[in-house]
């Protein structure tokens, strides 16, 4: 896996998390022609988030100057 800088990692984690929230909202609150397509996208984004979260937590454990994970994840549904 290529190395990415910490700012890119931070923005990637936030972006994927926001996309997951958006797709979940679409499934909950919208009438969709093809909800299966959104579900597939959601699964893909969930997997990507797991990987990014793991890398982010590894960086934090190694002493990286990054904010705590919980502080960068904004739940739009609150």
C-alpha positions as semicolon CSV with decimal commas, in nm:
position;residue;x (nm);y (nm);z (nm)
1;X;0,000;0,000;0,000
2;X;0,146;0,338;-0,095
3;X;0,214;0,583;0,183
4;X;-0,014;0,883;0,206
5;X;0,045;1,191;0,411
6;X;-0,148;1,245;0,732
7;X;-0,361;1,531;0,599
8;X;-0,477;1,313;0,310
9;X;-0,554;1,030;0,551
10;X;-0,757;1,261;0,774
11;X;-0,958;1,404;0,483
12;X;-1,012;1,056;0,337
13;X;-1,151;0,919;0,664
14;X;-1,386;1,216;0,695
15;X;-1,501;1,198;0,332
16;X;-1,574;0,827;0,335
17;X;-1,760;0,862;0,666
18;X;-1,972;1,146;0,525
19;X;-2,050;0,939;0,215
20;X;-2,165;0,649;0,433
21;X;-2,398;0,884;0,622
22;X;-2,535;1,022;0,294
23;X;-2,602;0,675;0,147
24;X;-2,766;0,558;0,472
25;X;-2,992;0,864;0,465
26;X;-3,088;0,794;0,105
27;X;-3,188;0,440;0,197
28;X;-3,387;0,555;0,500
29;X;-3,562;0,866;0,376
30;X;-3,585;0,856;-0,003
31;X;-3,791;0,650;-0,244
32;X;-3,532;0,502;-0,476
33;X;-3,570;0,323;-0,807
34;X;-3,275;0,096;-0,734
35;X;-3,197;0,074;-0,361
36;X;-2,979;-0,230;-0,431
37;X;-2,730;-0,009;-0,612
38;X;-2,706;0,225;-0,312
39;X;-2,670;-0,076;-0,081
40;X;-2,378;-0,202;-0,290
41;X;-2,212;0,139;-0,275
42;X;-2,268;0,149;0,099
43;X;-2,098;-0,188;0,143
44;X;-1,800;-0,066;-0,061
45;X;-1,772;0,253;0,143
46;X;-1,806;0,059;0,469
47;X;-1,513;-0,163;0,370
48;X;-1,305;0,138;0,270
49;X;-1,386;0,305;0,602
50;X;-1,269;0,000;0,796
51;X;-0,934;0,010;0,617
52;X;-0,889;0,385;0,656
53;X;-0,993;0,372;1,021
54;X;-0,738;0,098;1,087
55;X;-0,459;0,297;0,924
56;X;-0,567;0,612;1,110
57;X;-0,564;0,432;1,446
58;X;-0,222;0,283;1,368
59;X;-0,092;0,632;1,297
60;X;-0,234;0,759;1,626
61;X;-0,076;0,470;1,816
62;X;0,261;0,548;1,659
63;X;0,243;0,904;1,792
64;X;0,118;1,086;1,483
65;X;0,002;1,442;1,535
66;X;-0,360;1,371;1,443
67;X;-0,683;1,453;1,627
68;X;-0,868;1,166;1,795
69;X;-1,082;0,974;1,548
70;X;-1,408;1,055;1,728
71;X;-1,342;1,428;1,697
72;X;-1,318;1,421;1,316
73;X;-1,630;1,212;1,253
74;X;-1,937;1,431;1,241
75;X;-2,266;1,246;1,247
76;X;-2,497;1,450;1,023
77;X;-2,801;1,261;1,152
78;X;-2,776;1,402;1,504
